[in-house]
Amino acid sequence: MEIDRNTVALLIRQQFPHLDHLPIEPVSKQGWDNATFRLGDALSVRLPRNESYAEAVKKEARALTVLGEHLSVEVPSVVAVGLPSDTFPLPWSIRRWVEGDTLESADGVNPETFAVSLGKTLCDLRAIVTDSGLLAGKHSFYRGCHPSVYGDEVQKSLDILGSKVDAMRCLEVWQRGMTSAWTARPVWYHGDVAVGNIIVTKSVVKALIDFGTCGIGDPACDFVMAWTYFDPESRKLFRDACEVDDQTWQRARAWALWKALVCMSGLSSPDTDGTQAKALQAICNDVD
């Protein structure tokens, strides 16, 4: 679906004319699920790229209201939800813009300091009352569910990649993650804790953004950055700060393995910069 500045301008003019005077600019780094535009200095407009991502719009609006009140870091509060129309057939949202650099673009981040800060932030997230959260499922692309939901994609990826990966080791890691399940009460999870969705200041987490795959369930999916970002030393600090048991950690590694394999095999967004290939090495070399 083509989404450009003219689309956004027309939507604002039709549904929120009091904001029509504000300039509109696309953000420099666009996400896979949504197109995002700056609206003046304080706001942003977020539009799902297709129907499969549209279900998250109203869910995020509800979740961010609760999380913004209780989370120890900032979240992009939703100002208004736009209606589907002839101009754009899906719901969309206007939200407060969170200033700062994402981890992806920030310079001079101390990995040890950041590891502790992120781990504590995720602990705070799990502690928030879940009354308004949606149980994990299709709306979250099964983040928050058991990683076995993607077992067929792991096998297909291994078949595609063949000798390019150590299939035996990958299956060992996967099986370790299959031997347990989250048996405690469902807790909040973000669903896409990644370098583009964390805003940092002086090596600590200032804000979490992009809660499109959030919900309540098993938090294991939130710890994949242990292998996609951290080195062995900071990974240990991150693990300690996350305060999760070994079985949850093994399910987290299974989530990281799935993501690396589907990207490397072409079943998902391509691994153009080699991040997932590097993560796969860390996953397979990590001590069990």
Summary of the structure (lengths in Angstrom):
residues: 288
radius of gyration: 19.1
end to end distance: 43.7
largest distance: 59.5
contacts: 943
relative contact order: 0.14
helix: 48%
strand: 15%
